[in-house]
Amino acid sequence: MTETTVTFGEIMLRLSAPGSERLFQSPGLVATFGGGEANVAVSLAGFGLPASFVTVLPEQNPIADAAIADLRKHGVDTSASCGDPAGWGFTSSSRERTSGHRKSSMTGKEVPSLCESISASHNRWSACLNTREEFLVSHVYDVADIVDRVGTGDSFAAGLIYGMHSLSGTRKTLEFAVAASCWKHSIPGDYNRVSVSEVTDLLRNGGSGRVQR
C-alpha cells in the first residue's frame, strides 16, 4: 500500500484581479484557495498518491467550509482537520497577474521559485539536485506567455515527492518535478491541476520545452 503524504499548515483564500487588470480596476475579484501545504496535497492527489491536509479552521464559517470542500473535490483527505473558534489556519491574500513588463503585485506571502526571468511573462525554468553521490542539472524549459507563477515551487515539491514514491532514480525524479512545475505556469490559481500522463507527455517533448494545452 502506498504511504499517505500528510501536509500541515494554513490554507489561503486568494483574491485576484480578473485577467490582467489592476486590483479593483473592476469591482469583481476571482476567489481561489491555495497555500503551500494545500497546493502540494492537491498536486499529489492529482498524481494518484494518497494525500492528507491537516489544519485548524473557524467553526461554522462558510469560507472555511468552502475551503475544505474544495480540497475534498480534488481528492485530498481532510478528516484530520478540525474546527476552532480562533480559526488560526486561514489567511487571505490579493494579487494582480503579470503582464508584459509589469511584475505581479501580491499582498500576503508567496513561495520564491528558482528561474531565469526574461520578463514578467517569460521564464527559462530549470532546477538542480545535489545528493551525496552526484550533482544533477535538469532540462531547461523556455516558458513563454506565463499565466500564473504562484504555486510553481509547490508543484516542484510535489513532483519530487511523487518521484521519490513512484520513479526509479534521482534523474527521473528531478526531471518529473521540473516538468510538473513548468506545467503550473500555464494554469491559473494556486493548484497544479495536471496528471502524471500530462507531465510525462511534456517530458517526451522536452526538447521543445513547450506545454501542449
N, C-alpha and C positions, 0 to 999 in steps of 0.2 A: 504493500500500500504506500502511495506517495505521501510524504510528510506534508503537513499543513504549514504554510508560512503565515506567521502572525505579525501584524504591524500594529504599533501603539502610537497614539497621538491625537492631535486635534483634527477636525475637518473644517474646511473653509468654504464659505459662500462667496463666490466671486461675481462682482457686478461689472460687466464690460460694456463699453460703448459699442453700438451696432456698427459693423463693418469697420471702416477706417475713420469714423467720426471721433471728434474730441469728446471728453466726458461732458455730458449734459448739453451737447450740441442739439440733440433732440431729447424729448422728455423720457424716452424709454431706455432701459438698460437690460442687457441679457444676463440672466442669472444662471450660474453653473456651480456645481460643487467640486471640490478638489482638496489639494493639500498633499504634501509629500507622501505621508503614510497611506492615505486613501488611494492616491494615484498608483502606488506600487501594487497594492492589493488588487485594484481593478485590472491592471495590466496582467498580473499573474493569473487571475481568473479567466481573462480573455485567452491566455495561452493554454488553458486547460488544467492548471495546477490549483489545488485547494488553497484558498486564501481566506484569512480572517482578519477583521479590523476591530480593534478594541479602543473605546473612548468613553468619556462621560459627557452626556448631553443634557440640556434642560428638560425637565419633565413637563409633559403636557404642552409641548411647544410645536406649532405646525412646521416651523423651519427645520427643527431637529428631526421631526418625523419624516419630513420630505428627504432629508439627507440620508437617513437610514434606508428609506425605500429606494433611493437612487442607487446606493451601494448594493442592495439585495438584487436589484434589477440587473446588475452587471455580474451577478454570481458570487458576490462576496458574502461570507458568513459574518453576521453582526451579533450573534446570540450572546457573546460575552460582553458587549457594550451595555452600559446601564445608565439610568436617569438620576439626576441630582438637581436640587433646586438651584444651585450655583451654576451648573452647566458650564464648567470651565473648558470643555473640549471643543468649543465652537468659536471661530473668528470670522471676520469678513475682510474683503479687500476690493479695490476697484482698479480698472485697468483700461488703457487705450491700446488699440492694436498698432503694431509697427506698420509704417507705410513709407515707401521710398527712402528718403534720408532722415525721416523722423523716427527717432527711437521710441520704444514703448514707454509709457508712463504708468507706474503702478504704485498704489499705496498698500501697505501690508508687507508680507515677506515673500521672497522668491528664491528658489534654489539656483545658485550660479551653475553654469554649464561651461565646459571647455570647448572652444570653437575658434576658428579664424573668421572674424566678422568683416565682410567686404562692405556691406551696407546694412540698413535696418531690416531688409527683406532678402538678404543673400548671405549665406554662410558656406564655408568649407568645414565639413564635420568629420571628425575622427577621434580616436582615443588610443591610449596605451595601457598596457597591463604589465606590471612588474611582479614576477614571482621570484623565489629564491634560485630558480634554475634558468630563467630566461626573461628578457625584456621584449615585449611584443608591441608592435605598432599596427593599427588597423588600416583597412582600406579607407581612402579619403573620398567622401561624398560631396559633390557640389550641389548645395541645396538652394535653389532659387525660388522666388515667389513664396516666401515663408508666410504661412497662415497664422501660426501661433507658436511662440518659443516656450511658453510656460509648460512645465511638465516633462521637458526633454531629458533633464537629468534623472528624474524619477523613472522614466521609461527605460533609460540606460541601466539603472539599478535593477529594475525588474527583469530586464534581458539577461543581466549577469546571473541573477538568482535562477532564472529558468535554465540557463546554460549549465550551471553547476548541478542542477537536478537531472537534466534530460540529455545533455550533449556530452560527447567524449572529447576531452582535451581543452586546454585553455585558449587555443587559437579559435576554435569554433565558438566557444563561449563569448570571447571578445567580439568577434565579427557579428554574431547574432545580436548582442547588446547594442552595438553601434548602428546596425541596420534598423533595429526596433526604434531607437531614439531618432534616427533620420526620418522614419515614418511620421513621428509625432509632430514634426514641423509643419505637416500638411493638414493637421486636424485641429479644429477649434476646441477650446475648453482645456481643462487640466488632464483629462483621461486620455490614454493612448488606446483608442478603440481599434486595435488590429489583432489579427490571428497569427498563429505560427506560420500558416501557409503563405500569408501575405508578406511576412518578414523573409521567409526563405525564397520567395519569388524575387524580392529585391536583392537578396544575396546572389541569386543566379544571374541577375542582370547588373551585378555590382560594378562592372566595368564602366557602365554609363553613369552610375550614381544617381539614377532618376527614379523617383517614386511614380509608379503607374497607378492612377486612380481613375 
